[in-house]
Amino acid sequence: LRYFYAVAECDSARTAAAIYAECDEAEFEPTGNKMDLRYISDDTEFGDRTARDEADSVPSDYSPPDLNKHSLQHTKVVLGWDKTEDKRSKLLK
């Protein structure tokens, strides 16, 4: 399994607490995966790892990827391993 993480810097402890209260254990998009939020101290170091991406706003042309994981949400699963990816279909149009 691969684990991914993100670090969000908040302007205050109150903001961090509000985000935690609203988002911890919430489902991420329609994936069936729950977010597991944690507090980390300001002096936490990540060794030689560098940030892959950084953002301070959402681009106006952003559209989220289709993250539906029907196998986690339904009992009648449609096999799609050989289906052409939506992203590829859009590029080939």
Secondary structure, 3 states (H helix, E strand, C coil): CCCCCCCCCCCCHHHHHHHHHHHCCCECCCCCCECCCCCCCCCCCCCCCCCCCCCCCCCCCCCCCCCCCHHHHCCCCCCCCCCCCHHHHHHHC
